[in-house]
Amino acid sequence: MTGRLEGKVALIIGAARGIGAGIAQRFQEEGAKLVIGDSEAEAGQAAAIRLGAKFVTTDISKKADAERAVATALEAYGDLHIVVQNAGIYPWSLIENTEPEEWDAVLGVNLRGTYLIARAALPHMKAKQYGRMIFTSSITGPRVTSPGHGHYSASKAGINGFIKSAALEFSGYGITVNGVEPGNILTEGIQQHRSAAFIKTMEDAIPLGRLGTPRDIANATLFLASDEASYITGTTIVVDGGQTLPEGKDFRLQPE
Ligand SMILES: NC(=O)c1ccc[n+]([C@@H]2O[C@H](COP(=O)([O-])OP(=O)(O)OC[C@H]3O[C@@H](n4cnc5c(N)ncnc54)[C@H](O)[C@@H]3O)[C@@H](O)[C@H]2O)c1
């Protein structure tokens, strides 16, 4: 099926690379008009040119930037149907070493940024009685975690709580609010911030036997953005290759 987002305007935050770039690519293939907001101007601009999208430099932890990103979409296309807040940071830090500034930075992008873009997009979507909000959460926080992810886990569990509240508050306005919980997805960010040993450990922990790709996440995000998901709100889709299923670490079938 193609053209699932034909006639739709989508704003995707955090789409210069990684999962967000995968989402932008997938949305473009399905006919959406795109605006990309990202804090990395050069990479964001390059992604936008590649996809025929508009680009706006955006630090999503800042209220004015979230509002400017929405305004850019409205100025460019006169409408806004879909907002994806995918920007997220995941520095590795044990709680005992995490300074409050680092805590605030992670919560600022991941959680505050989610609330800010929802709030910025709301007036237009409410007026049009139509909207799709999709937030990239994680299995880390809502379902599982590992050492060094205190701030990150808190931010992603917070996103899941926010999704429920926003879905309920916006339900009378024709706006659905949902999230995607990626497992371990091989992106530039993961390669930059996690060791090869960590990535190998994750691979061994995934029943489907591989890390995910940005396109795996993009397909779930696309579904939630499409009209096929019009009766789904306030929930998340786990896309993790079965990683959160095993009760113990020896989950593979043993030979007799
Ligand atoms: N890669 C994974 O395994 C994985 C797993 C679970 C959840 N996630 C989540 O998926 C999302 C994308 O992850 P990724 O691995 O593609 O990351 P990435 O680092 O490869 O890309 C993140 C993008 O967000 C942008 N960004 C960072 N801070 C920003 C800010 N303040 N304002 C606007 N843009 C900003 C970056 O410039 C980049 O383009 C994040 O929310 C992350 O927490 C990733």
The ligand as a Tripos MOL2 file, in Angstrom:
@<TRIPOS>MOLECULE
LIG
   44    48     1     0     0
SMALL
NO_CHARGES

@<TRIPOS>ATOM
      1 N1         18.7990    3.6330   19.0760 N.am      1 LIG1
      2 C1         18.1840    2.9110   19.9860 C.2       1 LIG1
      3 O1         18.5470    1.7680   20.2590 O.2       1 LIG1
      4 C2         17.0120    3.4750   20.7420 C.ar      1 LIG1
      5 C3         16.3180    2.6200   21.6080 C.ar      1 LIG1
      6 C4         15.2010    3.1110   22.2830 C.ar      1 LIG1
      7 C5         14.8120    4.4200   22.1050 C.ar      1 LIG1
      8 N2         15.5270    5.2340   21.2770 N.ar      1 LIG1
      9 C6         15.0640    6.6110   21.1220 C.3       1 LIG1
     10 O2         14.9000    6.9000   19.7550 O.3       1 LIG1
     11 C7         15.1820    8.2740   19.5170 C.3       1 LIG1
     12 C8         16.2440    8.4040   18.4290 C.3       1 LIG1
     13 O3         17.3890    7.6700   18.8050 O.3       1 LIG1
     14 P1         18.6260    7.4720   17.8030 P.3       1 LIG1
     15 O4         19.3590    6.2770   18.2840 O.co2     1 LIG1
     16 O5         18.1660    7.5590   16.4060 O.co2     1 LIG1
     17 O6         19.4860    8.7540   18.2080 O.3       1 LIG1
     18 P2         20.5440    9.6030   17.3400 P.3       1 LIG1
     19 O7         21.4470   10.2150   18.3520 O.co2     1 LIG1
     20 O8         21.1360    8.7630   16.2550 O.co2     1 LIG1
     21 O9         19.6120   10.7180   16.7000 O.3       1 LIG1
     22 C9         18.9000   11.6090   17.5160 C.3       1 LIG1
     23 C10        18.5310   12.8400   16.7060 C.3       1 LIG1
     24 O10        17.9400   13.7900   17.6300 O.3       1 LIG1
     25 C11        18.5880   15.0480   17.4620 C.3       1 LIG1
     26 N3         18.5490   15.8030   18.7250 N.ar      1 LIG1
     27 C12        19.2850   15.5870   19.8420 C.ar      1 LIG1
     28 N4         18.9900   16.5300   20.7590 N.ar      1 LIG1
     29 C13        18.0680   17.3560   20.2100 C.ar      1 LIG1
     30 C14        17.3760   18.5200   20.6650 C.ar      1 LIG1
     31 N5         17.6210   19.0580   21.8660 N.pl3     1 LIG1
     32 N6         16.4680   19.1100   19.8440 N.ar      1 LIG1
     33 C15        16.2400   18.5840   18.6070 C.ar      1 LIG1
     34 N7         16.8840   17.5190   18.1120 N.ar      1 LIG1
     35 C16        17.7890   16.8960   18.9030 C.ar      1 LIG1
     36 C17        20.0050   14.6890   17.0440 C.3       1 LIG1
     37 O11        20.6630   15.7840   16.4230 O.3       1 LIG1
     38 C18        19.7480   13.5220   16.0960 C.3       1 LIG1
     39 O12        19.4400   13.9560   14.7950 O.3       1 LIG1
     40 C19        15.5940    8.8430   20.8670 C.3       1 LIG1
     41 O13        14.4750    9.4190   21.4880 O.3       1 LIG1
     42 C20        16.0470    7.6310   21.6300 C.3       1 LIG1
     43 O14        15.9500    7.7990   23.0190 O.3       1 LIG1
     44 C21        16.6050    4.7890   20.5980 C.ar      1 LIG1
@<TRIPOS>BOND
     1     1     2 1
     2     2     3 2
     3     2     4 1
     4     4     5 ar
     5     4    44 ar
     6     5     6 ar
     7     6     7 ar
     8     7     8 ar
     9     8     9 1
    10     8    44 ar
    11     9    10 1
    12     9    42 1
    13    10    11 1
    14    11    12 1
    15    11    40 1
    16    12    13 1
    17    13    14 1
    18    14    15 2
    19    14    16 1
    20    14    17 1
    21    17    18 1
    22    18    19 2
    23    18    20 1
    24    18    21 1
    25    21    22 1
    26    22    23 1
    27    23    24 1
    28    23    38 1
    29    24    25 1
    30    25    26 1
    31    25    36 1
    32    26    27 ar
    33    26    35 ar
    34    27    28 ar
    35    28    29 ar
    36    29    30 ar
    37    29    35 ar
    38    30    31 1
    39    30    32 ar
    40    32    33 ar
    41    33    34 ar
    42    34    35 ar
    43    36    37 1
    44    36    38 1
    45    38    39 1
    46    40    41 1
    47    40    42 1
    48    42    43 1
@<TRIPOS>SUBSTRUCTURE
     1 LIG1         1 GROUP 0 **** ****
